[in-house]
Amino acid sequence: MKTGIQIRTGFFPLAWFLFFVTPTIEINGVRYKKSWGESFFELPPGEYHVRISFPYFGKAECGANEVNVLVSEGQSKRVTYNMPPWMLSKGIIRISH
């Protein structure tokens, strides 16, 4: 099993216009532009600060939310992010094993 963080980003189907923006996943200050859906980051064991947001109408970070994730050797943690019900509130973020 690979060591790292599996991140799934999603939004409500009625918010179809978000297909035209790319979420930003930030891990310990390093930013990645990834499509909505599944992304895996192979990382060494350690503690990681994960922040996820998306641009919307000129605002660079809508729905921003963050979480700390502790990854052990041979472990893969899953982070799930869903857009907020209102664009200017925090997204919903969860960690699972």
DSSP file (Angstrom, degrees, kcal/mol; ACC not computed):
  #  RESIDUE AA STRUCTURE BP1 BP2  ACC     N-H-->O    O-->H-N    N-H-->O    O-->H-N    TCO  KAPPA ALPHA  PHI   PSI    X-CA   Y-CA   Z-CA
    1    1 A M              0   0    0      0, 0.0     2,-0.2     0, 0.0    73,-0.1   0.000 360.0 360.0 360.0 136.5    0.0    0.0    0.0
    2    2 A K        -     0   0    0     71,-0.1     2,-0.5     1,-0.1    40,-0.0  -0.496 360.0-125.8 -77.3 146.5    1.3    3.5   -0.9
    3    3 A T        +     0   0    0     -2,-0.2    40,-1.5    73,-0.1     2,-0.3  -0.800  64.0  71.0 -92.1 130.5    1.8    6.0    1.9
    4    4 A G  E    S-Ab  42  76A   0     71,-1.9    73,-2.2    -2,-0.5     2,-0.4  -0.997  77.4 -58.9 162.7-160.2    0.0    9.3    1.3
    5    5 A I  E     -Ab  41  77A   0     36,-2.2    36,-2.6    -2,-0.3     2,-0.6  -0.984  28.7-155.5-127.3 125.5   -3.3   11.2    1.1
    6    6 A Q  E     -Ab  40  78A   0     71,-3.3    73,-3.1    -2,-0.4     2,-0.5  -0.888  18.6-165.9 -95.9 123.0   -6.2   10.5   -1.2
    7    7 A I  E     -Ab  39  79A   0     32,-3.4    32,-2.1    -2,-0.6     2,-0.5  -0.950   9.4-170.0-118.3 128.8   -8.3   13.6   -1.7
    8    8 A R  E     -Ab  38  80A   0     71,-2.8    73,-3.1    -2,-0.5     2,-0.4  -0.973   6.1-170.7-116.6 122.6  -11.8   13.6   -3.2
    9    9 A T  E     +Ab  37  81A   0     28,-2.3    28,-1.0    -2,-0.5     2,-0.3  -0.901  15.0 160.1-112.0 141.4  -13.3   17.0   -4.1
   10   10 A G  E     - b   0  82A   0     71,-1.9    73,-2.0    -2,-0.4     2,-0.3  -0.965  20.8-159.5-153.7 168.1  -17.0   17.4   -5.1
   11   11 A F        -     0   0    0     -2,-0.3     5,-0.0    71,-0.2    -2,-0.0  -0.957  40.1 -80.2-147.3 164.2  -19.9   19.7   -5.5
   12   12 A F    >   -     0   0    0     -2,-0.3     3,-2.2    72,-0.2    70,-0.0  -0.421  40.3-123.9 -66.3 138.2  -23.7   19.6   -5.8
   13   13 A P  G >  S+     0   0    0      0, 0.0     3,-0.6     0, 0.0    -1,-0.1   0.802 110.1  62.2 -55.6 -30.5  -24.9   18.7   -9.3
   14   14 A L  G 3  S+     0   0    0      1,-0.3     2,-0.3     2,-0.1     3,-0.3   0.666  90.9  68.7 -70.9 -13.6  -27.0   21.9   -9.5
   15   15 A A  G X   +     0   0    0     -3,-2.2     3,-2.4     1,-0.2    -1,-0.3  -0.252  61.6 147.2 -94.5  45.2  -23.7   23.9   -9.2
   16   16 A W  G X   +     0   0    0     -3,-0.6     3,-2.2     1,-0.3     4,-0.2   0.723  56.2  75.6 -55.2 -26.1  -22.7   22.7  -12.7
   17   17 A F  G >  S+     0   0    0     -3,-0.3     3,-1.5     1,-0.3    -1,-0.3   0.693  79.1  73.9 -62.9 -17.5  -20.9   26.0  -13.3
   18   18 A L  G X  S+     0   0    0     -3,-2.4     3,-1.5     1,-0.3    -1,-0.3   0.637  75.4  78.6 -72.4 -11.9  -18.1   24.7  -11.0
   19   19 A F  G <  S+     0   0    0     -3,-2.2    -1,-0.3     1,-0.2    -2,-0.2   0.768  89.5  58.2 -59.9 -23.1  -17.0   22.4  -13.8
   20   20 A F  G <  S+     0   0    0     -3,-1.5     2,-0.3    -4,-0.2    -1,-0.2   0.415 100.4  64.7 -91.3   1.2  -15.4   25.5  -15.3
   21   21 A V  S <  S-     0   0    0     -3,-1.5    15,-0.3    -4,-0.0    35,-0.0  -0.878  74.0-134.7-121.4 157.6  -13.2   26.2  -12.2
   22   22 A T        -     0   0    0     -2,-0.3    13,-0.2    13,-0.1    -3,-0.1  -0.946  20.5-128.0-114.5 124.5  -10.3   24.1  -10.8
   23   23 A P        -     0   0    0      0, 0.0    11,-1.7     0, 0.0     2,-0.5  -0.313  17.4-133.6 -65.7 152.8  -10.0   23.5   -7.1
   24   24 A T  E     -DE  33  53B   0     29,-3.0    29,-1.9     9,-0.2     2,-0.6  -0.950  16.0-165.8-108.6 125.4   -6.7   24.3   -5.3
   25   25 A I  E     -DE  32  52B   0      7,-2.9     7,-2.2    -2,-0.5     2,-0.5  -0.959   6.5-166.6-110.5 121.1   -5.4   21.7   -2.9
   26   26 A E  E     -DE  31  51B   0     25,-3.4    25,-2.6    -2,-0.6     2,-0.5  -0.936   6.1-174.1-112.9 125.0   -2.6   23.0   -0.7
   27   27 A I  E >  S-DE  30  50B   0      3,-2.5     3,-1.9    -2,-0.5    23,-0.2  -0.964  76.0 -24.4-122.1 115.1   -0.5   20.6    1.3
   28   28 A N  T 3  S-     0   0    0     21,-2.7    -1,-0.1    -2,-0.5    22,-0.1   0.869 129.0 -47.8  49.2  42.8    2.0   22.1    3.7
   29   29 A G  T 3  S+     0   0    0     20,-0.4     2,-0.6     1,-0.2    -1,-0.3   0.333 112.0 118.7  87.5  -7.2    2.0   25.3    1.7
   30   30 A V  E <   -D   27   0B   0     -3,-1.9    -3,-2.5     2,-0.0     2,-0.3  -0.836  55.3-144.2 -96.0 124.5    2.5   23.7   -1.7
   31   31 A R  E     -D   26   0B   0     -2,-0.6     2,-0.4    -5,-0.2    -5,-0.2  -0.700  16.6-174.5 -95.6 138.4   -0.4   24.4   -4.1
   32   32 A Y  E     -D   25   0B   0     -7,-2.2    -7,-2.9    -2,-0.3     2,-0.7  -0.997  17.9-145.8-128.3 132.2   -1.8   22.0   -6.6
   33   33 A K  E     +D   24   0B   0     -2,-0.4     2,-0.3    -9,-0.2    -9,-0.2  -0.893  33.4 170.2 -95.0 115.6   -4.5   22.7   -9.2
   34   34 A K        -     0   0    0    -11,-1.7     3,-0.1    -2,-0.7     5,-0.1  -0.932  34.7-108.8-128.1 149.5   -6.5   19.5   -9.6
   35   35 A S        -     0   0    0     -2,-0.3   -26,-0.2   -13,-0.2   -13,-0.1  -0.316  51.1 -84.6 -67.3 158.0   -9.7   18.7  -11.4
   36   36 A W  S    S+     0   0    0    -15,-0.3     2,-0.4   -18,-0.1   -26,-0.1  -0.393  98.9  42.9 -59.7 142.2  -12.8   17.9   -9.3
   37   37 A G  E    S-A    9   0A   0    -28,-1.0   -28,-2.3    -3,-0.1     2,-0.3  -0.935 101.1  -1.9 123.0-145.3  -12.8   14.2   -8.3
   38   38 A E  E     +A    8   0A   0     -2,-0.4     2,-0.3   -30,-0.2   -30,-0.2  -0.672  52.2 169.2 -93.3 136.7  -10.0   11.9   -7.0
   39   39 A S  E     -A    7   0A   0    -32,-2.1   -32,-3.4    -2,-0.3     2,-0.5  -0.989  16.4-155.3-141.1 136.4   -6.4   12.9   -6.5
   40   40 A F  E     -A    6   0A   0     -2,-0.3     2,-0.6   -34,-0.2   -34,-0.2  -0.951   2.3-164.2-115.4 133.7   -3.7   10.9   -4.7
   41   41 A F  E     -A    5   0A   0    -36,-2.6   -36,-2.2    -2,-0.5     2,-0.6  -0.948  13.1-147.0-116.2 109.3   -0.6   12.5   -3.2
   42   42 A E  E     +A    4   0A   0     -2,-0.6   -38,-0.3   -38,-0.2    34,-0.0  -0.671  34.0 165.6 -78.1 119.0    2.2   10.0   -2.4
   43   43 A L        -     0   0    0    -40,-1.5     3,-0.1    -2,-0.6    -2,-0.0  -0.935  38.6-107.5-135.9 152.3    3.9   11.4    0.7
   44   44 A P        -     0   0    0      0, 0.0    27,-0.1     0, 0.0    29,-0.0  -0.364  58.5 -75.9 -71.6 162.3    6.3   10.2    3.4
   45   45 A P  S    S+     0   0    0      0, 0.0     2,-0.3     0, 0.0    27,-0.2  -0.268  86.3  90.2 -56.5 144.9    4.9    9.6    6.9
   46   46 A G  E    S- F   0  71B   0     25,-2.3    25,-3.1    -3,-0.1     2,-0.4  -0.942  77.1 -58.6 156.2-174.9    4.3   12.8    8.8
   47   47 A E  E     - F   0  70B   0     -2,-0.3     2,-0.4    23,-0.2    23,-0.2  -0.861  48.2-168.2-102.7 134.7    1.7   15.4    9.7
   48   48 A Y  E     - F   0  69B   0     21,-3.0    21,-3.3    -2,-0.4     2,-0.7  -0.960  19.5-142.7-128.0 139.8    0.3   17.5    6.8
   49   49 A H  E     - F   0  68B   0     -2,-0.4   -21,-2.7    19,-0.2     2,-0.5  -0.903  24.3-166.5 -99.7 116.4   -1.8   20.6    6.7
   50   50 A V  E     +EF  27  67B   0     17,-3.1    17,-2.5    -2,-0.7     2,-0.4  -0.909   9.2 179.2-110.5 127.8   -4.4   20.3    3.9
   51   51 A R  E     -EF  26  66B   0    -25,-2.6   -25,-3.4    -2,-0.5     2,-0.4  -0.995   4.6-171.5-128.5 132.9   -6.3   23.3    2.7
   52   52 A I  E     +EF  25  65B   0     13,-2.6    13,-1.7    -2,-0.4     2,-0.3  -0.981  17.0 142.4-129.4 137.3   -8.8   23.2   -0.2
   53   53 A S  E     -E   24   0B   0    -29,-1.9   -29,-3.0    -2,-0.4    10,-0.2  -0.922  28.5-142.8-155.1 177.5  -10.6   26.0   -2.0
   54   54 A F  E     - F   0  62B   0      8,-1.8     8,-3.0    -2,-0.3     2,-0.2  -0.990  23.8-110.4-148.6 150.5  -11.9   27.0   -5.4
   55   55 A P  E     +     0   0B   0      0, 0.0     2,-0.3     0, 0.0     5,-0.2  -0.528  36.1 173.6 -80.6 149.4  -12.1   30.3   -7.3
   56   56 A Y  E >   - F   0  59B   0      3,-2.4     3,-2.0    -2,-0.2     5,-0.1  -0.879  60.9 -17.9-158.8 124.1  -15.5   31.9   -8.0
   57   57 A F  T 3  S-     0   0    0     -2,-0.3     3,-0.1     1,-0.3     0, 0.0   0.880 128.1 -44.7  46.1  52.8  -16.4   35.3   -9.6
   58   58 A G  T 3  S+     0   0    0      1,-0.2     2,-0.6     2,-0.1    -1,-0.3   0.292 111.6 118.4  81.6 -10.5  -13.0   36.9   -9.0
   59   59 A K  E <   -F   56   0B   0     -3,-2.0    -3,-2.4     1,-0.1     3,-0.4  -0.813  53.8-154.6 -90.6 122.6  -12.6   35.6   -5.5
   60   60 A A  E    S+     0   0B   0     -2,-0.6     2,-0.3     1,-0.2    -1,-0.1   0.786  80.8  35.9 -69.9 -29.9   -9.5   33.3   -5.4
   61   61 A E  E >   +     0   0B   0     -8,-0.1     3,-0.6    -5,-0.1     2,-0.2  -0.622  67.1 163.2-133.0  76.2  -10.6   31.2   -2.4
   62   62 A C  E 3  S+F   54   0B   0     -8,-3.0    -8,-1.8    -3,-0.4    26,-0.2  -0.627  73.0  13.8 -84.2 150.5  -14.2   30.4   -2.0
   63   63 A G  E 3  S+     0   0B   0     24,-1.0    28,-1.6    26,-0.4    -1,-0.2   0.663  85.4 177.8  64.4  17.0  -15.3   27.5    0.3
   64   64 A A  E <   +     0   0B   0     -3,-0.6     2,-0.3    26,-0.2   -11,-0.2  -0.268   7.7 155.9 -59.9 133.0  -11.8   27.4    1.9
   65   65 A N  E     -F   52   0B   0    -13,-1.7   -13,-2.6    25,-0.2     2,-0.3  -0.973  18.7-161.3-151.6 159.2  -11.4   24.9    4.7
   66   66 A E  E     -F   51   0B   0     -2,-0.3     2,-0.3   -15,-0.2   -15,-0.2  -0.946   8.4-177.9-145.2 160.5   -8.5   23.1    6.1
   67   67 A V  E     -F   50   0B   0    -17,-2.5   -17,-3.1    -2,-0.3     2,-0.4  -0.986  27.0-121.1-155.7 150.9   -7.5   20.1    8.2
   68   68 A N  E     -F   49   0B   0     -2,-0.3     2,-0.4   -19,-0.2   -19,-0.2  -0.847  28.5-164.1 -96.7 135.8   -4.4   18.5    9.7
   69   69 A V  E     -F   48   0B   0    -21,-3.3   -21,-3.0    -2,-0.4     2,-0.6  -0.981   9.1-154.1-125.9 126.0   -3.8   14.9    8.6
   70   70 A L  E     -F   47   0B   0     -2,-0.4     2,-0.5   -23,-0.2   -23,-0.2  -0.891  14.4-167.8-100.9 121.1   -1.4   12.5   10.3
   71   71 A V  E     -F   46   0B   0    -25,-3.1   -25,-2.3    -2,-0.6     2,-0.2  -0.940   1.8-160.6-114.3 125.5    0.0    9.8    7.9
   72   72 A S    >   -     0   0    0     -2,-0.5     3,-2.1   -27,-0.2   -68,-0.2  -0.587  41.5 -71.3 -97.6 164.1    1.8    6.7    9.2
   73   73 A E  T 3  S+     0   0    0      1,-0.3    -1,-0.1    -2,-0.2     3,-0.1  -0.287 121.2   8.1 -54.8 130.7    4.1    4.4    7.3
   74   74 A G  T 3  S+     0   0    0      1,-0.2     2,-0.4   -73,-0.1    -1,-0.3   0.586 105.7 122.6  74.2  10.3    2.2    2.3    4.8
   75   75 A Q    <   -     0   0    0     -3,-2.1   -71,-1.9   -74,-0.0     2,-0.5  -0.820  46.2-161.2-110.3 144.6   -1.0    4.2    5.5
   76   76 A S  E     -b    4   0A   0     -2,-0.4     2,-0.3    21,-0.3   -71,-0.2  -0.987  10.2-160.0-122.3 120.8   -3.3    6.1    3.2
   77   77 A K  E     -b    5   0A   0    -73,-2.2   -71,-3.3    -2,-0.5     2,-0.5  -0.756   9.5-141.1 -98.3 148.1   -5.6    8.7    4.6
   78   78 A R  E     -bC   6  96A   0     18,-3.0    18,-2.8    -2,-0.3     2,-0.5  -0.937  12.8-168.8-112.9 127.9   -8.7    9.9    2.7
   79   79 A V  E     -bC   7  95A   0    -73,-3.1   -71,-2.8    -2,-0.5     2,-0.5  -0.969   5.6-163.2-114.4 128.0   -9.8   13.5    2.8
   80   80 A T  E     -bC   8  94A   0     14,-2.5    14,-2.3    -2,-0.5     2,-0.4  -0.949   6.6-174.7-114.4 129.8  -13.2   14.3    1.4
   81   81 A Y  E     -bC   9  93A   0    -73,-3.1   -71,-1.9    -2,-0.5     2,-0.4  -0.987   2.5-177.3-125.5 131.0  -14.1   17.9    0.5
   82   82 A N  E     -bC  10  92A   0     10,-2.4    10,-2.6    -2,-0.4   -71,-0.2  -0.979  34.6-103.7-125.9 142.5  -17.6   19.1   -0.7
   83   83 A M        -     0   0    0    -73,-2.0     7,-0.1    -2,-0.4     4,-0.1  -0.205  44.4-103.6 -57.9 151.8  -18.4   22.7   -1.7
   84   84 A P        -     0   0    0      0, 0.0   -72,-0.2     0, 0.0     7,-0.1  -0.354  22.8-115.7 -75.2 159.9  -20.4   24.6    0.8
   85   85 A P  S    S+     0   0    0      0, 0.0     2,-0.4     0, 0.0     6,-0.1   0.780 110.1  40.5 -65.5 -24.9  -24.2   25.2    0.4
   86   86 A W  S >  S-     0   0    0      4,-0.2     3,-2.3     1,-0.1   -23,-0.1  -0.996  89.3-129.7-124.9 129.6  -23.4   28.9    0.1
   87   87 A M  T 3  S+     0   0    0     -2,-0.4   -24,-1.0     1,-0.3    -1,-0.1   0.731 103.8  50.5 -53.2 -31.8  -20.3   30.0   -1.9
   88   88 A L  T 3  S+     0   0    0    -26,-0.2    -1,-0.3   -25,-0.1     2,-0.2   0.428  96.9  82.9 -93.4   2.7  -18.8   32.3    0.7
   89   89 A S  S <  S-     0   0    0     -3,-2.3   -26,-0.4     1,-0.1     2,-0.1  -0.495  92.9 -78.8 -96.7 174.3  -19.0   29.8    3.6
   90   90 A K        -     0   0    0     -2,-0.2   -26,-0.2   -27,-0.1    -4,-0.2  -0.425  44.7-118.4 -72.7 143.5  -16.5   27.0    4.4
   91   91 A G        -     0   0    0    -28,-1.6     2,-0.6   -39,-0.2    -8,-0.2  -0.295  32.7-101.7 -70.7 165.2  -16.6   23.8    2.5
   92   92 A I  E     -C   82   0A   0    -10,-2.6   -10,-2.4   -27,-0.1     2,-0.4  -0.823  44.4-177.9 -94.8 123.4  -17.3   20.5    4.3
   93   93 A I  E     +C   81   0A   0     -2,-0.6     2,-0.3   -12,-0.2   -12,-0.2  -0.979   4.8 175.0-129.1 135.1  -14.1   18.5    4.9
   94   94 A R  E     -C   80   0A   0    -14,-2.3   -14,-2.5    -2,-0.4     2,-0.4  -0.964  19.4-144.2-137.4 151.9  -13.7   15.1    6.5
   95   95 A I  E     +C   79   0A   0     -2,-0.3     2,-0.3   -16,-0.2   -16,-0.2  -0.949  24.4 166.5-114.4 137.5  -10.9   12.6    7.2
   96   96 A S  E      C   78   0A   0    -18,-2.8   -18,-3.0    -2,-0.4    -2,-0.0  -0.918 360.0 360.0-140.1 169.7  -11.3    8.9    7.0
   97   97 A H              0   0    0     -2,-0.3   -21,-0.3   -20,-0.2   -18,-0.1   0.414 360.0 360.0 -99.1 360.0   -9.0    5.9    6.9
